[in-house]
Amino acid sequence: MTAASPPPAAPAPPPGPARTGLALALVAIGLALIAALVWLAYRTPAPVAPPVDPVHAIAAGMVRELEGDLPRDYGDGLVLERIGVEGRTIIMVMRSKGMTLAAAAADPARFATVRQEEQARLLTFCGNPDFRLVLDEGVVVTRRFLDREDRRFFDVSVSAAECRDVAKLARPQESRE
């Protein structure tokens, strides 16, 4: 005896109009979605990077070189802690290890003298060719003095204008005959 073979399979009915319409609709939706994404990609502008300020880049390079030996002891209880660039200002943070703002307020005359001395010391940057390069391009060099509790005593700054004033004072007056 032989096993009975199954009856022959009936041929699959041809796809109906509903199945064909659904397949075409899915393809159309897919194409529309791809077209919308392509349109958005071309329509959206590329992000614009801010222009590189060459003077800021030079100042930042100078700061990187100076940061190598920080913190640096300046004597009289002062320490140069950090140097940074904010816009077109090079900021040198000087900290007093012992003095507080309250103690400095007790002797305002001495405090004013210290500020004047620090302003005069800052003018030495006018003679440094590297600093003079950035000063002449609008960079300001600022020393910020903080007390041991992170409160600001004062800032002193130098710009190209102060350097020009110092240069004028250093030149002898032309004699009139």
N, CA and C atoms as an extended XYZ file, in Angstrom:
531
Properties=species:S:1:pos:R:3:atomname:S:1:resname:S:1:resid:I:1 pbc="F F F"
N         0.791       -1.174        0.000 N   MET     1
C         0.000        0.000        0.000 CA  MET     1
C         0.842        1.250        0.000 C   MET     1
N         0.403        2.095       -0.717 N   THR     2
C         1.106        3.374       -0.828 CA  THR     2
C         0.306        4.442       -0.126 C   THR     2
N         1.041        5.321        0.404 N   ALA     3
C         0.374        6.422        1.114 CA  ALA     3
C        -0.326        7.304        0.105 C   ALA     3
N        -1.418        7.786        0.567 N   ALA     4
C        -2.186        8.656       -0.324 CA  ALA     4
C        -1.508       10.008       -0.418 C   ALA     4
N        -1.406       10.484       -1.556 N   SER     5
C        -0.795       11.795       -1.736 CA  SER     5
C        -1.856       12.868       -1.570 C   SER     5
N        -1.439       13.988       -1.066 N   PRO     6
C        -2.413       15.068       -0.855 CA  PRO     6
C        -2.958       15.537       -2.186 C   PRO     6
N        -4.093       16.132       -2.113 N   PRO     7
C        -4.665       16.615       -3.382 CA  PRO     7
C        -3.830       17.769       -3.925 C   PRO     7
N        -3.805       17.978       -5.186 N   PRO     8
C        -2.998       19.058       -5.748 CA  PRO     8
C        -3.475       20.403       -5.210 C   PRO     8
N        -2.464       21.298       -4.941 N   ALA     9
C        -2.774       22.624       -4.396 CA  ALA     9
C        -3.437       23.454       -5.464 C   ALA     9
N        -4.365       24.211       -4.962 N   ALA    10
C        -5.079       25.090       -5.896 CA  ALA    10
C        -4.196       26.304       -6.167 C   ALA    10
N        -4.183       26.795       -7.349 N   PRO    11
C        -3.367       27.981       -7.638 CA  PRO    11
C        -3.847       29.165       -6.805 C   PRO    11
N        -2.832       30.043       -6.371 N   ALA    12
C        -3.163       31.219       -5.545 CA  ALA    12
C        -3.986       32.180       -6.379 C   ALA    12
N        -4.979       32.776       -5.724 N   PRO    13
C        -5.799       33.715       -6.501 CA  PRO    13
C        -4.965       34.959       -6.854 C   PRO    13
N        -5.195       35.537       -7.954 N   PRO    14
C        -4.437       36.734       -8.326 CA  PRO    14
C        -4.719       37.851       -7.310 C   PRO    14
N        -3.684       38.731       -7.060 N   PRO    15
C        -3.903       39.797       -6.093 CA  PRO    15
C        -5.076       40.651       -6.527 C   PRO    15
N        -5.841       40.986       -5.523 N   GLY    16
C        -7.026       41.786       -5.803 CA  GLY    16
C        -6.693       43.270       -5.846 C   GLY    16
N        -7.626       44.061       -6.281 N   PRO    17
C        -7.392       45.496       -6.381 CA  PRO    17
C        -7.113       46.123       -5.005 C   PRO    17
N        -7.626       45.587       -3.916 N   ALA    18
C        -7.408       46.161       -2.580 CA  ALA    18
C        -5.956       45.956       -2.164 C   ALA    18
N        -5.412       44.771       -2.395 N   ARG    19
C        -4.014       44.501       -2.022 CA  ARG    19
C        -3.054       45.319       -2.869 C   ARG    19
N        -3.316       45.451       -4.130 N   THR    20
C        -2.465       46.232       -5.013 CA  THR    20
C        -2.504       47.701       -4.610 C   THR    20
N        -3.658       48.217       -4.287 N   GLY    21
C        -3.806       49.626       -3.880 CA  GLY    21
C        -3.070       49.904       -2.584 C   GLY    21
N        -3.123       48.955       -1.627 N   LEU    22
C        -2.433       49.123       -0.346 CA  LEU    22
C        -0.922       49.145       -0.557 C   LEU    22
N        -0.407       48.262       -1.396 N   ALA    23
C         1.026       48.214       -1.671 CA  ALA    23
C         1.480       49.497       -2.348 C   ALA    23
N         0.715       49.995       -3.288 N   LEU    24
C         1.068       51.241       -3.969 CA  LEU    24
C         1.014       52.427       -2.995 C   LEU    24
N         0.049       52.417       -2.099 N   ALA    25
C        -0.061       53.504       -1.120 CA  ALA    25
C         1.145       53.511       -0.182 C   ALA    25
N         1.588       52.330        0.254 N   LEU    26
C         2.767       52.254        1.137 CA  LEU    26
C         4.030       52.728        0.414 C   LEU    26
N         4.183       52.362       -0.840 N   VAL    27
C         5.335       52.813       -1.624 CA  VAL    27
C         5.282       54.336       -1.790 C   VAL    27
N         4.115       54.892       -2.050 N   ALA    28
C         3.961       56.333       -2.239 CA  ALA    28
C         4.275       57.083       -0.944 C   ALA    28
N         3.826       56.554        0.174 N   ILE    29
C         4.115       57.192        1.473 CA  ILE    29
C         5.613       57.160        1.752 C   ILE    29
N         6.248       56.038        1.457 N   GLY    30
C         7.695       55.931        1.652 CA  GLY    30
C         8.454       56.935        0.801 C   GLY    30
N         8.078       57.048       -0.462 N   LEU    31
C         8.730       58.010       -1.353 CA  LEU    31
C         8.490       59.444       -0.894 C   LEU    31
N         7.274       59.741       -0.437 N   ALA    32
C         6.966       61.091        0.049 CA  ALA    32
C         7.798       61.412        1.286 C   ALA    32
N         7.980       60.447        2.178 N   LEU    33
C         8.783       60.644        3.378 CA  LEU    33
C        10.251       60.898        3.013 C   LEU    33
N        10.778       60.146        2.096 N   ILE    34
C        12.161       60.347        1.642 CA  ILE    34
C        12.308       61.724        1.004 C   ILE    34
N        11.350       62.109        0.163 N   ALA    35
C        11.404       63.419       -0.489 CA  ALA    35
C        11.352       64.538        0.558 C   ALA    35
N        10.529       64.384        1.593 N   ALA    36
C        10.438       65.404        2.639 CA  ALA    36
C        11.752       65.524        3.409 C   ALA    36
N        12.385       64.410        3.711 N   LEU    37
C        13.658       64.447        4.423 CA  LEU    37
C        14.755       65.089        3.583 C   LEU    37
N        14.780       64.777        2.287 N   VAL    38
C        15.764       65.389        1.396 CA  VAL    38
C        15.520       66.894        1.321 C   VAL    38
N        14.262       67.302        1.210 N   TRP    39
C        13.916       68.725        1.143 CA  TRP    39
C        14.362       69.438        2.421 C   TRP    39
N        14.142       68.840        3.574 N   LEU    40
C        14.564       69.451        4.847 CA  LEU    40
C        16.086       69.543        4.938 C   LEU    40
N        16.768       68.524        4.463 N   ALA    41
C        18.230       68.536        4.527 CA  ALA    41
C        18.805       69.661        3.674 C   ALA    41
N        18.250       69.900        2.510 N   TYR    42
C        18.755       70.974        1.651 CA  TYR    42
C        18.281       72.348        2.109 C   TYR    42
N        17.125       72.389        2.743 N   ARG    43
C        16.544       73.666        3.187 CA  ARG    43
C        17.222       74.181        4.452 C   ARG    43
N        17.652       73.304        5.343 N   THR    44
C        18.268       73.695        6.606 CA  THR    44
C        19.687       74.186        6.344 C   THR    44
N        19.988       75.429        6.750 N   PRO    45
C        21.343       75.931        6.498 CA  PRO    45
C        22.363       75.219        7.382 C   PRO    45
N        23.556       75.132        6.872 N   ALA    46
C        24.642       74.508        7.640 CA  ALA    46
C        24.981       75.426        8.814 C   ALA    46
N        25.382       74.866        9.949 N   PRO    47
C        25.743       75.720       11.080 CA  PRO    47
C        26.932       76.598       10.709 C   PRO    47
N        26.858       77.833       11.138 N   VAL    48
C        27.912       78.783       10.826 CA  VAL    48
C        28.805       78.941       12.041 C   VAL    48
N        30.068       78.637       11.876 N   ALA    49
C        31.030       78.799       12.963 CA  ALA    49
C        31.410       80.274       13.038 C   ALA    49
N        31.591       80.785       14.252 N   PRO    50
C        32.003       82.179       14.355 CA  PRO    50
C        33.385       82.351       13.736 C   PRO    50
N        33.623       83.519       13.165 N   PRO    51
C        34.935       83.717       12.546 CA  PRO    51
C        36.041       83.662       13.596 C   PRO    51
N        37.161       83.147       13.205 N   VAL    52
C        38.298       83.039       14.114 CA  VAL    52
C        38.955       84.419       14.215 C   VAL    52
N        39.101       84.900       15.441 N   ASP    53
C        39.763       86.180       15.682 CA  ASP    53
C        41.252       85.891       15.817 C   ASP    53
N        42.073       86.316       14.852 N   PRO    54
C        43.496       85.979       14.918 CA  PRO    54
C        44.184       86.585       16.139 C   PRO    54
N        43.727       87.747       16.577 N   VAL    55
C        44.337       88.376       17.755 CA  VAL    55
C        44.038       87.546       19.000 C   VAL    55
N        42.795       87.064       19.106 N   HIS    56
C        42.432       86.202       20.238 CA  HIS    56
C        43.279       84.930       20.202 C   HIS    56
N        43.492       84.392       19.011 N   ALA    57
C        44.293       83.172       18.890 CA  ALA    57
C        45.735       83.415       19.339 C   ALA    57
N        46.299       84.571       18.984 N   ILE    58
C        47.666       84.893       19.414 CA  ILE    58
C        47.715       85.050       20.927 C   ILE    58
N        46.730       85.776       21.484 N   ALA    59
C        46.682       85.970       22.938 CA  ALA    59
C        46.534       84.632       23.655 C   ALA    59
N        45.683       83.754       23.136 N   ALA    60
C        45.489       82.441       23.757 CA  ALA    60
C        46.782       81.626       23.696 C   ALA    60
N        47.527       81.741       22.608 N   GLY    61
C        48.816       81.046       22.502 CA  GLY    61
C        49.818       81.560       23.526 C   GLY    61
N        49.848       82.877       23.725 N   MET    62
C        50.736       83.454       24.734 CA  MET    62
C        50.374       82.946       26.122 C   MET    62
N        49.071       82.893       26.392 N   VAL    63
C        48.602       82.433       27.704 CA  VAL    63
C        48.994       80.981       27.924 C   VAL    63
N        48.867       80.145       26.905 N   ARG    64
C        49.243       78.731       27.046 CA  ARG    64
C        50.721       78.606       27.420 C   ARG    64
N        51.555       79.439       26.820 N   GLU    65
C        52.986       79.393       27.142 CA  GLU    65
C        53.239       79.824       28.585 C   GLU    65
N        52.532       80.849       29.036 N   LEU    66
C        52.748       81.375       30.382 CA  LEU    66
C        52.172       80.470       31.474 C   LEU    66
N        51.167       79.672       31.136 N   GLU    67
C        50.527       78.808       32.127 CA  GLU    67
C        51.419       77.668       32.597 C   GLU    67
N        52.468       77.398       31.862 N   GLY    68
C        53.311       76.249       32.158 CA  GLY    68
C        53.932       76.249       33.542 C   GLY    68
N        54.252       77.406       34.066 N   ASP    69
C        54.921       77.443       35.377 CA  ASP    69
C        54.037       78.067       36.461 C   ASP    69
N        52.741       77.830       36.388 N   LEU    70
C        51.818       78.348       37.409 CA  LEU    70
C        51.471       77.262       38.400 C   LEU    70
N        51.186       77.581       39.609 N   PRO    71
C        51.220       78.906       40.231 CA  PRO    71
C        52.660       79.367       40.454 C   PRO    71
N        52.852       80.693       40.406 N   ARG    72
C        54.177       81.289       40.544 CA  ARG    72
C        54.164       82.282       41.706 C   ARG    72
N        55.109       82.124       42.610 N   ASP    73
C        55.211       82.995       43.781 CA  ASP    73
C        55.857       84.317       43.377 C   ASP    73
N        55.208       85.437       43.724 N   TYR    74
C        55.733       86.759       43.409 CA  TYR    74
C        56.299       87.459       44.628 C   TYR    74
N        56.355       86.790       45.769 N   GLY    75
C        56.855       87.400       46.998 CA  GLY    75
C        55.783       88.276       47.628 C   GLY    75
N        56.067       88.760       48.820 N   ASP    76
C        55.125       89.593       49.581 CA  ASP    76
C        53.764       88.917       49.738 C   ASP    76
N        53.744       87.595       49.734 N   GLY    77
C        52.488       86.875       49.934 CA  GLY    77
C        51.598       86.808       48.712 C   GLY    77
N        52.108       87.174       47.521 N   LEU    78
C        51.309       87.133       46.294 CA  LEU    78
C        51.693       85.935       45.445 C   LEU    78
N        50.679       85.319       44.853 N   VAL    79
C        50.878       84.171       43.971 CA  VAL    79
C        50.085       84.413       42.690 C   VAL    79
N        50.756       84.263       41.549 N   LEU    80
C        50.054       84.291       40.264 CA  LEU    80
C        49.461       82.900       40.084 C   LEU    80
N        48.138       82.812       40.222 N   GLU    81
C        47.462       81.506       40.196 CA  GLU    81
C        47.137       81.010       38.799 C   GLU    81
N        46.548       81.905       37.992 N   ARG    82
C        46.115       81.463       36.669 CA  ARG    82
C        46.079       82.647       35.709 C   ARG    82
N        46.109       82.312       34.435 N   ILE    83
C        46.036       83.296       33.366 CA  ILE    83
C        45.007       82.782       32.375 C   ILE    83
N        44.184       83.673       31.872 N   GLY    84
C        43.183       83.273       30.895 CA  GLY    84
C        42.874       84.408       29.942 C   GLY    84
N        42.136       84.078       28.894 N   VAL    85
C        41.707       85.077       27.920 CA  VAL    85
C        40.191       85.120       27.941 C   VAL    85
N        39.652       86.308       28.138 N   GLU    86
C        38.208       86.530       28.077 CA  GLU    86
C        37.963       87.589       27.024 C   GLU    86
N        37.497       87.154       25.856 N   GLY    87
C        37.309       88.100       24.756 CA  GLY    87
C        38.650       88.647       24.324 C   GLY    87
N        38.815       89.946       24.483 N   ARG    88
C        40.086       90.597       24.137 CA  ARG    88
C        40.796       91.093       25.386 C   ARG    88
N        40.662       90.352       26.468 N   THR    89
C        41.343       90.693       27.716 CA  THR    89
C        42.112       89.484       28.221 C   THR    89
N        43.393       89.692       28.487 N   ILE    90
C        44.199       88.668       29.152 CA  ILE    90
C        44.113       88.975       30.632 C   ILE    90
N        43.611       88.024       31.409 N   ILE    91
C        43.430       88.239       32.845 CA  ILE    91
C        44.410       87.354       33.607 C   ILE    91
N        45.189       88.011       34.460 N   MET    92
C        46.139       87.318       35.332 CA  MET    92
C        45.585       87.427       36.746 C   MET    92
N        45.305       86.288       37.357 N   VAL    93
C        44.722       86.286       38.696 CA  VAL    93
C        45.845       86.145       39.726 C   VAL    93
N        45.981       87.188       40.541 N   MET    94
C        46.981       87.239       41.607 CA  MET    94
C        46.233       87.077       42.934 C   MET    94
N        46.721       86.177       43.792 N   ARG    95
C        46.058       85.953       45.074 CA  ARG    95
C        47.008       86.304       46.216 C   ARG    95
N        46.446       86.967       47.214 N   SER    96
C        47.182       87.235       48.442 CA  SER    96
C        46.982       86.047       49.360 C   SER    96
N        48.091       85.474       49.827 N   LYS    97
C        47.986       84.304       50.708 CA  LYS    97
C        47.596       84.694       52.130 C   LYS    97
N        47.871       85.935       52.517 N   GLY    98
C        47.609       86.302       53.901 CA  GLY    98
C        46.583       87.399       54.086 C   GLY    98
N        46.497       88.339       53.172 N   MET    99
C        45.658       89.524       53.336 CA  MET    99
C        44.204       89.221       52.994 C   MET    99
N        43.314       89.842       53.760 N   THR   100
C        41.885       89.773       53.457 CA  THR   100
C        41.405       91.162       53.077 C   THR   100
N        40.268       91.231       52.463 N   LEU   101
C        39.693       92.512       52.062 CA  LEU   101
C        39.410       93.379       53.282 C   LEU   101
N        38.960       92.773       54.353 N   ALA   102
C        38.674       93.534       55.579 CA  ALA   102
C        39.947       94.154       56.142 C   ALA   102
N        41.042       93.424       56.131 N   ALA   103
C        42.310       93.958       56.641 CA  ALA   103
C        42.815       95.084       55.742 C   ALA   103
N        42.640       94.960       54.448 N   ALA   104
C        43.073       96.007       53.525 CA  ALA   104
C        42.240       97.267       53.706 C   ALA   104
N        40.960       97.115       54.014 N   ALA   105
C        40.091       98.271       54.214 CA  ALA   105
C        40.489       99.061       55.449 C   ALA   105
N        41.189       98.432       56.381 N   ALA   106
C        41.625       99.117       57.600 CA  ALA   106
C        42.728      100.134       57.317 C   ALA   106
N        43.453       99.975       56.204 N   ASP   107
C        44.533      100.904       55.863 CA  ASP   107
C        44.390      101.316       54.394 C   ASP   107
N        43.402      102.185       54.074 N   PRO   108
C        43.137      102.523       52.670 CA  PRO   108
C        44.293      103.257       51.987 C   PRO   108
N        45.072      104.052       52.722 N   ALA   109
C        46.181      104.776       52.099 CA  ALA   109
C        47.239      103.791       51.596 C   ALA   109
N        47.575      102.818       52.416 N   ARG   110
C        48.558      101.805       52.007 CA  ARG   110
C        48.026      100.995       50.828 C   ARG   110
N        46.751      100.690       50.877 N   PHE   111
C        46.114       99.914       49.824 CA  PHE   111
C        46.149      100.682       48.502 C   PHE   111
N        45.914      102.001       48.543 N   ALA   112
C        45.958      102.823       47.333 CA  ALA   112
C        47.377      102.869       46.769 C   ALA   112
N        48.365      102.917       47.662 N   THR   113
C        49.764      102.917       47.226 CA  THR   113
C        50.111      101.609       46.535 C   THR   113
N        49.660      100.497       47.094 N   VAL   114
C        49.911       99.183       46.478 CA  VAL   114
C        49.284       99.132       45.087 C   VAL   114
N        48.088       99.658       44.968 N   ARG   115
C        47.410       99.653       43.663 CA  ARG   115
C        48.207      100.473       42.636 C   ARG   115
N        48.699      101.637       43.027 N   GLN   116
C        49.490      102.470       42.117 CA  GLN   116
C        50.789      101.761       41.724 C   GLN   116
N        51.428      101.100       42.677 N   GLU   117
C        52.661      100.366       42.381 CA  GLU   117
C        52.396       99.237       41.396 C   GLU   117
N        51.290       98.541       41.583 N   GLU   118
C        50.948       97.436       40.677 CA  GLU   118
C        50.619       97.960       39.287 C   GLU   118
N        49.965       99.107       39.202 N   GLN   119
C        49.679       99.701       37.892 CA  GLN   119
C        50.988      100.038       37.182 C   GLN   119
N        51.951      100.584       37.926 N   ALA   120
C        53.255      100.921       37.340 CA  ALA   120
C        53.987       99.656       36.889 C   ALA   120
N        53.910       98.587       37.672 N   ARG   121
C        54.556       97.321       37.277 CA  ARG   121
C        53.934       96.758       35.999 C   ARG   121
N        52.636       96.938       35.876 N   LEU   122
C        51.941       96.409       34.702 CA  LEU   122
C        52.391       97.116       33.426 C   LEU   122
N        52.838       98.342       33.536 N   LEU   123
C        53.304       99.089       32.365 CA  LEU   123
C        54.566       98.478       31.758 C   LEU   123
N        55.241       97.605       32.498 N   THR   124
C        56.424       96.945       31.935 CA  THR   124
C        56.063       96.050       30.750 C   THR   124
N        54.792       95.643       30.650 N   PHE   125
C        54.359       94.828       29.515 CA  PHE   125
C        54.468       95.610       28.207 C   PHE   125
N        54.477       96.941       28.288 N   CYS   126
C        54.603       97.764       27.079 CA  CYS   126
C        55.949       97.526       26.391 C   CYS   126
N        56.959       97.128       27.145 N   GLY   127
C        58.275       96.878       26.573 CA  GLY   127
C        58.473       95.464       26.072 C   GLY   127
N        57.522       94.582       26.316 N   ASN   128
C        57.619       93.198       25.865 CA  ASN   128
C        57.045       93.099       24.450 C   ASN   128
N        57.854       92.730       23.452 N   PRO   129
C        57.366       92.712       22.063 CA  PRO   129
C        56.145       91.815       21.844 C   PRO   129
N        56.094       90.663       22.515 N   ASP   130
C        54.941       89.766       22.343 CA  ASP   130
C        53.669       90.427       22.864 C   ASP   130
N        53.742       90.979       24.066 N   PHE   131
C        52.564       91.629       24.629 CA  PHE   131
C        52.216       92.892       23.843 C   PHE   131
N        53.224       93.607       23.408 N   ARG   132
C        52.964       94.843       22.667 CA  ARG   132
C        52.215       94.542       21.371 C   ARG   132
N        52.514       93.407       20.752 N   LEU   133
C        51.818       93.003       19.530 CA  LEU   133
C        50.315       92.918       19.764 C   LEU   133
N        49.912       92.229       20.823 N   VAL   134
C        48.473       92.085       21.075 CA  VAL   134
C        47.875       93.358       21.661 C   VAL   134
N        48.648       94.097       22.444 N   LEU   135
C        48.152       95.372       22.974 CA  LEU   135
C        47.814       96.323       21.827 C   LEU   135
N        48.688       96.390       20.840 N   ASP   136
C        48.452       97.269       19.696 CA  ASP   136
C        47.254       96.841       18.859 C   ASP   136
N        46.807       95.603       19.020 N   GLU   137
C        45.628       95.105       18.305 CA  GLU   137
C        44.360       95.167       19.151 C   GLU   137
N        44.418       95.854       20.281 N   GLY   138
C        43.206       96.074       21.077 CA  GLY   138
C        43.032       95.169       22.276 C   GLY   138
N        44.002       94.329       22.561 N   VAL   139
C        43.913       93.474       23.747 CA  VAL   139
C        44.306       94.292       24.967 C   VAL   139
N        43.650       94.027       26.077 N   VAL   140
C        43.956       94.673       27.349 CA  VAL   140
C        44.520       93.603       28.278 C   VAL   140
N        45.596       93.921       28.985 N   VAL   141
C        46.171       93.006       29.964 CA  VAL   141
C        45.727       93.486       31.339 C   VAL   141
N        45.097       92.596       32.092 N   THR   142
C        44.557       92.938       33.409 CA  THR   142
C        45.124       91.999       34.454 C   THR   142
N        45.536       92.573       35.572 N   ARG   143
C        45.883       91.773       36.745 CA  ARG   143
C        44.761       91.955       37.751 C   ARG   143
N        44.201       90.851       38.171 N   ARG   144
C        43.094       90.860       39.140 CA  ARG   144
C        43.640       90.356       40.469 C   ARG   144
N        43.524       91.179       41.503 N   PHE   145
C        44.052       90.837       42.815 CA  PHE   145
C        42.906       90.382       43.712 C   PHE   145
N        43.053       89.158       44.240 N   LEU   146
C        42.044       88.555       45.107 CA  LEU   146
C        42.644       88.325       46.485 C   LEU   146
N        41.758       88.351       47.491 N   ASP   147
C        42.237       88.021       48.829 CA  ASP   147
C        42.185       86.511       49.017 C   ASP   147
N        42.596       86.060       50.185 N   ARG   148
C        42.666       84.606       50.400 CA  ARG   148
C        41.288       83.963       50.446 C   ARG   148
N        40.235       84.789       50.569 N   GLU   149
C        38.857       84.271       50.595 CA  GLU   149
C        38.145       84.471       49.256 C   GLU   149
N        38.919       84.732       48.202 N   ASP   150
C        38.419       84.856       46.830 CA  ASP   150
C        37.594       86.122       46.588 C   ASP   150
N        37.814       87.160       47.395 N   ARG   151
C        37.149       88.442       47.170 CA  ARG   151
C        38.137       89.373       46.472 C   ARG   151
N        37.614       90.201       45.571 N   ARG   152
C        38.465       91.048       44.746 CA  ARG   152
C        38.912       92.297       45.490 C   ARG   152
N        40.250       92.502       45.501 N   PHE   153
C        40.815       93.752       46.007 CA  PHE   153
C        40.623       94.834       44.950 C   PHE   153
N        41.213       94.579       43.768 N   PHE   154
C        41.155       95.545       42.672 CA  PHE   154
C        41.695       94.890       41.407 C   PHE   154
N        41.474       95.557       40.286 N   ASP   155
C        42.070       95.179       39.004 CA  ASP   155
C        42.945       96.341       38.551 C   ASP   155
N        44.042       96.026       37.913 N   VAL   156
C        44.831       97.029       37.206 CA  VAL   156
C        44.982       96.535       35.773 C   VAL   156
N        44.931       97.466       34.830 N   SER   157
C        44.963       97.084       33.420 CA  SER   157
C        45.895       97.988       32.645 C   SER   157
N        46.355       97.458       31.526 N   VAL   158
C        47.157       98.251       30.604 CA  VAL   158
C        46.658       97.971       29.190 C   VAL   158
N        46.585       99.037       28.402 N   SER   159
C        46.188       98.923       27.001 CA  SER   159
C        47.223       99.653       26.163 C   SER   159
N        47.043       99.616       24.874 N   ALA   160
C        47.986      100.289       23.975 CA  ALA   160
C        48.029      101.786       24.252 C   ALA   160
N        46.915      102.390       24.649 N   ALA   161
C        46.889      103.832       24.929 CA  ALA   161
C        47.839      104.183       26.073 C   ALA   161
N        47.840      103.384       27.145 N   GLU   162
C        48.768      103.651       28.252 CA  GLU   162
C        50.211      103.473       27.795 C   GLU   162
N        50.456      102.503       26.934 N   CYS   163
C        51.812      102.298       26.426 CA  CYS   163
C        52.262      103.514       25.617 C   CYS   163
N        51.351      104.077       24.806 N   ARG   164
C        51.708      105.275       24.030 CA  ARG   164
C        51.986      106.447       24.961 C   ARG   164
N        51.188      106.574       26.036 N   ASP   165
C        51.405      107.658       26.998 CA  ASP   165
C        52.771      107.525       27.660 C   ASP   165
N        53.145      106.298       28.018 N   VAL   166
C        54.443      106.058       28.651 CA  VAL   166
C        55.562      106.399       27.675 C   VAL   166
N        55.390      106.027       26.409 N   ALA   167
C        56.410      106.301       25.401 CA  ALA   167
C        56.576      107.808       25.207 C   ALA   167
N        55.466      108.553       25.249 N   LYS   168
C        55.544      110.008       25.103 CA  LYS   168
C        56.324      110.621       26.262 C   LYS   168
N        56.075      110.140       27.458 N   LEU   169
C        56.764      110.679       28.632 CA  LEU   169
C        58.248      110.339       28.608 C   LEU   169
N        58.589      109.207       28.027 N   ALA   170
C        59.985      108.767       28.011 CA  ALA   170
C        60.815      109.545       26.990 C   ALA   170
N        60.177      110.069       25.936 N   ARG   171
C        60.911      110.818       24.910 CA  ARG   171
C        61.284      112.192       25.438 C   ARG   171
N        62.518      112.597       25.225 N   PRO   172
C        62.893      113.950       25.656 CA  PRO   172
C        62.182      114.991       24.791 C   PRO   172
N        61.834      116.113       25.387 N   GLN   173
C        61.172      117.187       24.672 CA  GLN   173
C        62.166      117.814       23.699 C   GLN   173
N        61.677      118.091       22.507 N   GLU   174
C        62.541      118.729       21.520 CA  GLU   174
C        62.796      120.162       21.958 C   GLU   174
N        64.025      120.548       21.881 N   SER   175
C        64.342      121.914       22.292 CA  SER   175
C        64.031      122.886       21.181 C   SER   175
N        63.571      124.035       21.585 N   ARG   176
C        63.253      125.081       20.615 CA  ARG   176
C        64.378      126.112       20.653 C   ARG   176
N        64.863      126.447       19.496 N   GLU   177
C        65.950      127.414       19.453 CA  GLU   177
C        65.503      128.695       18.889 C   GLU   177
